[in-house]
Amino acid sequence: MDQIKLEKMRKLKEMGINPYPYSYDQTHHSEQIIESFSKLEGKSVSVAGRIVGMREMGKLYFLDLLDGSGKIQLLGKSDVMAKEAQEIIKLTDVGDILGVEGKVIKTQRGAVSIEISQAKMLAKSLRFLPEKFHGLTDVELRYRKRYLDLIMNPESRNTFTTRAKVINYIRSFLNNRGYLEVETPVLQPVYGGAAAKPFTTHHNYLDTKLYLRISDELYLKRLIIGGMERVYELSKDFRNEAVDASHNPEFTMLEFYQAYGDYNTFMDLLEEMMSGMVKEIKGSHEIDYQGKKVSFKPPFRRIYLVDEILKKSGIDISKMDDKEAERVAAKEKLDIPTKNAVHVADALFDKYVQGELENPTFVLDYPSYMCPLTKDKRGNDKLSERFELFIAGKELSNNYSELTDPVEQNRKFRDQESERKRGDDEAPPRDEDFLEAMEYGMPPTAGCGIGIDRLVYILTDAPSIKEVILFPTVKSDKKAGGSEKKD
């Protein structure tokens, strides 16, 4: 809290001006005024926003006002401004939020501006913004204090506008195809639907252990069993895992399920969704991501996981068991904590294939031991009908012909329990209630999960998932946590 700013606030109060009023009649935004200048020239408008720049030249004041749509210049002339407006402008600092009324004009240099007649202090700032000419560049500070990042960096606001457009497009796309948006529990007595470590908590009243969901898959499948043929959820999921450029412990997933379809159904659907979304939001099927061109023009490439790894490494992962996996991990020098077949196969894919998948690519038919919730490949029970969509070397989507045989599902749950006993703490526990639901009969079903955060950071050319999450998980800061010395 700055003492000079505090003194200016006190002066405003002494003048009978409330520096924190209740409301303001805002008639226009900056972008609207600039785009419609020919219609608005000479007319009076009122705008509101944060002052991000100030210059005084004799009896003239030039202020830059930032609102929700962009930035516009304010011009203050001593002979035009009302007396109270003059006093307010004199006590205004960069960072204050002002409401301004005045005529729309163009300066001699051609800048669309508002000539101030009336001004109202809407919020007197008591701290200085980061240095105005260089913006906010400290990465950790940007994530921890996102409000400063949004004030200082227009590209950050654009990123989150794009994120909203992506989610709106997905909702519209699925709604128009008969999908129903639903909500499932975040707190679950048994976690499942993915291989991940959960966050745990305790419900005092029920005296029971609960988990933050790692996926909403098993609950959405219960709805399919209940007769809701097409459902989707945009969910917050939580995994107690490392934080890096592609992972945040709290993230947004889209999962949707369709009765009477299979994984072929969703290859076609995803092509249509992804290509249409990029064309509508970006204006073209082609985007730039970290210096490379990525084309979303359909059809997307299709490759086969086992064949690609075999071709590049000489290893047939479809025949690999846990004992063989340990040998392969040692030979390939794979730095992974759990050296069973599932984790070794994933690591081989990362090593030999994933980095080459720039344009959208469907990777098909994973070994059945990697797919505990998936039907076997028709004609080959060593494989499962699963595909993942990769874009710019990142996994974006996971899709199944869902396993609907309760006896087979029970066997695969037992296999996962064995993996847990052998030390794989990411293998989920058996969900008895879900098995019981399956025993009532589950129709043929296609299932899809899409990582919204990863999709957005590719579409916005961001280097990290933290750039597209408003408040990502970061290391604790004692000052941010409340121990900062108060002025």
matplotlib code that plots the C-alpha trace (Angstrom):
import matplotlib.pyplot as plt

x = [0.0, 1.6, 1.4, 1.2, -1.8, -3.4, -3.0, -4.7, -7.6, -8.0, -8.1, -10.8, -12.9, -12.2, -13.7, -16.8, -16.0, -16.4, -13.4, -15.3, -18.8, -21.6, -22.1, -21.5, -23.6, -21.2, -22.7, -19.9, -16.7, -13.4, -13.5, -17.0, -16.1, -13.0, -14.8, -17.9, -16.0, -17.8, -21.2, -20.1, -17.9, -19.0, -21.4, -21.2, -20.4, -19.4, -16.7, -15.2, -11.9, -8.4, -6.0, -2.8, -1.0, -0.9, 0.9, 0.6, 1.4, 0.8, -3.0, -3.6, -3.9, -3.6, -4.8, -5.0, -8.1, -8.2, -11.7, -13.0, -12.7, -9.4, -7.8, -8.8, -7.2, -8.8, -8.0, -8.5, -8.6, -8.8, -11.4, -13.6, -13.6, -16.0, -14.3, -14.8, -13.4, -10.3, -9.7, -10.3, -7.8, -5.2, -5.5, -5.6, -2.7, -1.9, -3.9, -7.0, -10.4, -12.2, -15.6, -15.4, -18.1, -17.2, -17.4, -15.8, -13.1, -9.9, -6.7, -4.4, -2.4, -5.5, -6.0, -9.7, -10.2, -12.8, -12.6, -13.4, -16.2, -17.1, -15.0, -15.8, -13.3, -14.6, -11.7, -8.6, -5.7, -3.4, -0.6, 1.6, 1.2, 4.3, 6.5, 4.3, 6.8, 7.9, 4.6, 4.5, 7.2, 8.0, 6.3, 5.6, 4.2, 2.0, 0.5, 0.2, -1.2, -3.2, -5.2, -1.9, -1.2, -4.6, -4.1, -0.7, -0.7, -3.4, -2.4, -3.3, -6.8, -7.0, -5.9, -8.8, -11.3, -10.2, -10.6, -14.2, -14.8, -13.5, -15.9, -18.8, -18.2, -17.9, -21.2, -23.0, -21.5, -22.6, -26.0, -26.8, -26.1, -28.5, -26.0, -27.2, -24.9, -24.9, -23.0, -21.4, -19.8, -16.5, -16.2, -16.3, -16.1, -14.2, -12.1, -11.6, -11.8, -8.0, -4.6, -3.6, -3.0, -6.0, -6.3, -8.0, -10.2, -12.4, -16.1, -16.6, -20.4, -20.4, -17.0, -15.8, -12.8, -13.5, -11.5, -11.5, -12.3, -9.6, -12.2, -16.0, -16.0, -17.6, -20.4, -21.2, -21.3, -23.9, -26.0, -25.7, -26.8, -29.8, -30.9, -29.5, -28.1, -25.8, -24.3, -21.3, -19.7, -17.1, -15.6, -12.9, -10.7, -7.9, -4.7, -2.0, 0.8, 3.8, 3.4, 5.0, 4.3, 1.6, 0.2, -1.6, -3.1, -6.5, -7.6, -10.6, -11.8, -14.6, -16.0, -18.8, -20.5, -22.8, -24.8, -24.8, -21.6, -17.9, -14.5, -15.0, -18.0, -15.8, -13.0, -15.4, -17.0, -13.7, -12.5, -15.6, -15.5, -11.8, -11.5, -14.7, -13.7, -10.3, -11.8, -14.4, -12.2, -9.0, -10.4, -8.3, -7.6, -3.9, -2.4, 1.1, 2.3, 5.7, 7.2, 5.6, 2.6, -0.2, -3.0, -6.5, -7.8, -9.5, -9.0, -6.7, -3.8, -4.4, -1.6, -1.4, 0.4, 2.0, 3.1, 4.7, 6.7, 7.7, 8.9, 11.0, 12.3, 12.0, 9.9, 6.5, 4.6, 1.5, 3.4, 5.1, 4.4, 5.6, 8.8, 9.7, 8.9, 11.6, 14.1, 13.0, 13.2, 16.7, 17.8, 16.1, 17.3, 13.7, 13.6, 10.2, 9.3, 7.1, 8.5, 5.4, 4.1, 1.7, 4.3, 7.0, 4.8, 3.8, 7.5, 8.4, 5.7, 7.0, 10.5, 9.9, 6.6, 4.9, 7.3, 6.8, 3.0, 2.6, -0.7, -3.7, -3.1, -5.3, -3.1, -5.2, -5.4, -3.5, -2.4, -5.3, -3.3, -3.2, -7.0, -8.9, -12.2, -12.1, -13.4, -11.0, -10.1, -12.5, -10.4, -7.4, -7.9, -4.3, -5.4, -8.2, -10.4, -8.9, -7.4, -5.8, -5.7, -2.3, -1.7, 1.6, 3.2, 0.6, -2.0, -5.4, -8.0, -8.6, -11.4, -12.8, -15.2, -16.3, -16.2, -19.8, -19.3, -19.5, -17.7, -14.8, -14.8, -14.6, -11.6, -9.8, -10.5, -8.8, -5.8, -5.6, -5.8, -2.8, -0.9, -1.6, -0.2, 2.9, 3.5, 1.7, 0.0, -1.7, -3.8, -7.4, -9.4, -12.3, -15.6, -18.2, -21.2, -20.1, -19.9, -23.3, -24.7, -23.1, -24.8, -28.1, -26.9, -24.9, -25.5, -22.7, -21.0, -18.4, -16.5, -14.2, -12.2, -10.5, -8.1, -9.5, -6.4, -4.1, -6.4, -6.4, -2.7, -2.2, -4.8, -3.2, 0.4, 1.2, 4.3, 2.7, -0.6, -0.3, -0.8, -4.3, -5.5, -6.5, -5.2, -2.7, -1.2, 2.2, 4.5, 3.3, 4.5, 4.6, 3.9, 0.9, -0.3, -0.8, 2.4, 3.4, 4.1, 1.3, 1.9]
y = [0.0, 3.3, 6.3, 8.9, 7.0, 6.8, 10.6, 11.2, 8.9, 11.0, 14.2, 12.8, 12.0, 15.5, 16.9, 14.8, 12.3, 8.6, 6.8, 3.5, 4.2, 1.7, 1.8, 3.7, 4.2, 2.8, 3.3, 2.2, 0.2, 1.2, -1.2, -0.2, 3.5, 2.9, 0.6, 2.9, 6.3, 7.6, 7.1, 8.3, 11.3, 14.4, 12.4, 12.0, 8.6, 7.3, 4.7, 3.0, 1.2, 1.2, 4.0, 2.3, 5.4, 9.1, 12.1, 15.7, 18.4, 21.9, 22.2, 18.9, 15.5, 12.3, 9.1, 5.6, 3.7, -0.1, -1.7, -5.2, -4.8, -2.9, 0.5, 4.1, 7.5, 10.1, 13.8, 16.2, 20.0, 22.4, 24.6, 21.6, 19.5, 20.3, 21.6, 18.3, 16.4, 18.5, 17.8, 14.1, 13.9, 15.7, 13.0, 10.2, 7.7, 4.9, 1.9, 3.8, 2.9, 5.9, 6.5, 9.2, 11.1, 13.1, 13.6, 11.2, 13.0, 12.5, 14.2, 16.0, 12.8, 10.8, 8.9, 8.2, 9.7, 10.8, 14.5, 14.5, 16.6, 14.6, 12.1, 9.9, 7.9, 4.3, 2.7, 4.4, 2.0, 1.8, -0.1, 0.5, -1.6, -3.4, -1.2, 0.0, -0.2, -3.8, -5.4, -8.3, -10.8, -12.7, -16.1, -17.3, -13.9, -13.9, -17.2, -16.4, -12.9, -13.5, -10.3, -8.3, -10.4, -9.6, -5.9, -5.7, -8.3, -8.0, -11.4, -13.1, -11.7, -12.9, -16.4, -16.8, -15.3, -18.1, -20.6, -19.5, -19.8, -23.3, -24.4, -22.6, -24.3, -27.7, -27.3, -26.1, -28.9, -31.6, -30.1, -29.9, -33.6, -34.7, -34.9, -33.9, -32.0, -33.6, -33.3, -36.1, -36.2, -34.5, -36.3, -40.0, -43.0, -45.0, -43.2, -44.7, -44.2, -43.5, -44.5, -41.8, -41.0, -39.3, -36.5, -37.7, -36.1, -37.0, -36.3, -35.6, -36.2, -39.4, -40.4, -41.7, -41.3, -39.6, -38.9, -36.0, -37.5, -38.4, -38.9, -38.9, -41.9, -44.5, -42.2, -41.2, -44.9, -45.4, -42.8, -44.7, -47.9, -45.9, -45.1, -41.6, -42.4, -39.4, -37.5, -35.2, -33.3, -30.5, -31.5, -30.4, -33.4, -33.8, -35.9, -35.9, -35.8, -33.8, -30.2, -29.6, -27.9, -30.5, -31.3, -29.4, -31.2, -29.5, -29.6, -29.5, -32.5, -33.1, -36.6, -37.7, -41.1, -42.4, -45.5, -47.8, -46.4, -47.6, -46.0, -45.6, -43.4, -41.0, -40.8, -39.3, -37.1, -35.8, -34.9, -32.9, -31.2, -30.3, -29.1, -27.1, -25.5, -24.4, -23.0, -21.0, -19.7, -19.2, -18.5, -21.2, -24.9, -24.0, -22.6, -21.9, -23.7, -23.0, -22.2, -25.0, -25.2, -27.5, -28.3, -29.4, -30.0, -33.3, -36.2, -36.7, -39.2, -42.7, -45.0, -48.1, -48.0, -51.5, -51.2, -47.8, -48.9, -52.2, -50.3, -47.8, -49.9, -53.6, -54.2, -55.9, -54.4, -56.5, -59.6, -57.9, -59.1, -57.6, -59.7, -58.8, -55.2, -55.1, -56.4, -53.8, -51.0, -51.8, -52.2, -49.0, -47.1, -45.9, -43.6, -44.6, -45.5, -48.5, -50.9, -53.0, -53.6, -50.7, -48.1, -49.5, -49.4, -45.8, -44.9, -46.6, -44.6, -41.4, -42.2, -43.3, -42.0, -39.2, -36.3, -36.8, -36.3, -32.7, -32.6, -34.3, -38.0, -40.9, -43.6, -46.8, -50.2, -50.4, -53.7, -55.0, -54.9, -51.1, -50.8, -52.1, -50.4, -51.2, -53.9, -56.2, -55.5, -57.5, -60.5, -59.9, -60.2, -59.0, -55.5, -53.2, -50.8, -47.7, -44.6, -41.5, -38.2, -36.4, -32.9, -31.0, -34.0, -33.8, -36.3, -34.5, -37.2, -40.8, -42.9, -46.4, -48.9, -49.3, -52.6, -53.7, -57.3, -57.2, -60.6, -59.4, -56.0, -57.8, -59.8, -56.7, -55.0, -58.0, -57.5, -53.9, -55.0, -57.3, -54.3, -52.3, -55.1, -55.1, -51.4, -49.6, -46.9, -45.4, -48.5, -47.7, -49.9, -52.1, -50.2, -52.7, -50.4, -49.8, -53.6, -54.0, -51.4, -53.2, -56.4, -54.8, -54.5, -51.8, -51.1, -50.9, -47.5, -45.2, -43.0, -40.0, -37.8, -34.5, -32.4, -28.9, -27.2, -28.9, -28.1, -24.4, -24.1, -25.5, -23.2, -20.1, -21.1, -21.2, -23.1, -24.4, -25.5, -22.9, -20.1, -21.3, -22.0, -18.8, -19.9, -22.8, -24.7, -23.1, -23.4, -21.6, -18.1, -17.0, -13.4, -14.5, -16.7, -13.8, -13.3, -10.3, -7.3, -4.8, -1.1]
z = [0.0, -1.1, 1.2, -1.6, -3.1, 0.4, 0.7, -2.7, -1.6, 1.6, -0.5, -2.6, 0.5, 1.9, -1.4, -0.7, -3.5, -2.7, -4.3, -4.3, -5.5, -6.1, -9.9, -13.1, -16.3, -19.0, -22.4, -24.7, -24.8, -26.4, -29.3, -30.2, -30.2, -32.4, -34.9, -35.1, -35.1, -38.2, -36.5, -33.1, -33.9, -32.0, -29.8, -26.1, -24.6, -21.2, -20.7, -17.7, -17.1, -15.7, -16.4, -17.8, -19.0, -18.2, -19.8, -18.9, -21.5, -20.2, -19.8, -21.5, -20.0, -22.1, -20.4, -21.7, -20.5, -20.6, -20.5, -21.2, -25.0, -25.4, -25.0, -25.9, -25.3, -23.1, -23.7, -20.8, -21.5, -18.7, -20.5, -21.4, -18.2, -15.4, -12.2, -10.3, -13.3, -13.2, -9.5, -10.0, -13.0, -10.9, -8.2, -10.6, -10.9, -13.3, -12.0, -10.9, -12.4, -13.9, -15.4, -18.1, -20.1, -23.2, -26.9, -29.4, -31.4, -33.3, -32.3, -34.7, -35.0, -35.9, -32.6, -31.8, -28.3, -25.8, -24.9, -21.1, -19.8, -16.7, -14.7, -11.7, -9.6, -9.5, -7.6, -6.3, -6.5, -3.5, -5.2, -8.2, -11.3, -12.7, -14.8, -17.7, -20.6, -20.0, -18.8, -16.4, -17.5, -14.3, -15.2, -11.6, -10.6, -13.7, -12.7, -9.0, -9.5, -12.7, -12.2, -12.8, -15.9, -17.3, -16.7, -18.2, -21.0, -23.6, -25.1, -21.8, -22.0, -25.6, -24.6, -22.1, -24.7, -27.0, -24.3, -23.8, -27.5, -27.6, -24.8, -26.3, -29.7, -28.1, -26.2, -29.3, -31.4, -29.0, -28.1, -31.8, -32.1, -29.3, -26.5, -23.0, -20.7, -17.2, -13.9, -11.9, -8.4, -7.8, -4.4, -5.0, -2.6, -5.2, -7.9, -11.3, -15.1, -15.5, -14.1, -11.7, -8.0, -6.4, -3.9, -0.7, 1.9, 4.8, 5.2, 8.9, 9.1, 7.2, 8.7, 5.4, 3.1, -0.2, -3.3, -5.7, -9.1, -11.5, -14.2, -14.6, -16.9, -14.7, -13.6, -17.2, -18.2, -15.4, -17.2, -20.5, -18.6, -17.3, -20.8, -21.4, -24.9, -25.4, -22.5, -22.0, -19.1, -19.0, -15.7, -13.3, -12.6, -10.1, -10.2, -7.6, -10.1, -11.2, -12.5, -15.8, -19.2, -20.0, -16.6, -13.8, -10.8, -11.5, -15.1, -17.4, -19.3, -21.8, -21.7, -23.8, -24.5, -27.2, -27.0, -30.0, -31.4, -31.4, -31.7, -35.5, -34.7, -32.8, -35.2, -37.7, -35.0, -33.7, -37.3, -37.8, -34.3, -34.4, -38.0, -37.7, -34.4, -35.7, -38.9, -37.0, -34.2, -36.1, -39.6, -41.2, -40.8, -40.4, -37.2, -35.9, -32.8, -31.4, -34.8, -36.7, -39.0, -37.9, -40.3, -39.1, -42.6, -42.7, -43.2, -40.2, -40.5, -39.0, -37.7, -35.6, -32.3, -32.3, -35.9, -35.4, -32.3, -34.0, -37.1, -35.2, -32.3, -33.3, -30.2, -30.5, -27.5, -28.2, -27.0, -24.0, -20.5, -17.2, -17.1, -20.7, -19.9, -17.2, -19.7, -22.4, -19.9, -19.0, -22.6, -23.7, -20.6, -19.8, -16.9, -15.4, -11.8, -12.6, -15.2, -16.0, -19.5, -19.5, -18.4, -20.7, -23.7, -23.0, -22.6, -25.9, -27.7, -26.1, -27.2, -30.7, -32.0, -30.2, -31.0, -34.7, -34.7, -35.6, -37.6, -36.0, -36.0, -34.7, -33.1, -33.1, -31.5, -28.2, -26.6, -24.5, -21.3, -21.6, -21.8, -18.8, -19.9, -23.6, -25.9, -27.6, -31.2, -33.5, -34.7, -32.5, -28.7, -28.0, -29.0, -27.9, -29.9, -28.5, -30.3, -29.1, -31.0, -31.0, -32.2, -32.1, -30.3, -27.5, -26.5, -26.9, -26.8, -25.6, -27.2, -26.7, -27.9, -24.3, -22.6, -21.9, -20.7, -16.9, -16.5, -18.6, -16.8, -13.4, -14.7, -15.8, -12.5, -10.8, -13.0, -11.9, -8.3, -8.9, -10.4, -7.3, -5.1, -7.2, -6.5, -9.3, -7.2, -10.3, -10.9, -9.7, -7.3, -8.2, -8.4, -7.2, -7.7, -11.3, -11.9, -10.5, -12.8, -15.8, -14.8, -15.6, -19.2, -20.9, -24.6, -27.1, -26.4, -27.7, -25.2, -25.6, -23.3, -24.5, -22.4, -22.8, -21.4, -23.9, -26.8, -25.8, -25.4, -28.8, -30.4, -28.6, -29.3, -25.6, -24.4, -21.2, -19.8, -17.1, -19.7, -20.3, -16.7, -15.0, -11.6, -12.1, -9.3, -8.3, -5.4, -2.3, -1.7, 1.9, 0.9, -1.2, 1.6, 4.0, 5.9, 4.0, 6.2, 6.1, 5.6]

ax = plt.figure().add_subplot(projection="3d")
ax.plot(x, y, z, "-o")
ax.set_aspect("equal")
plt.show()
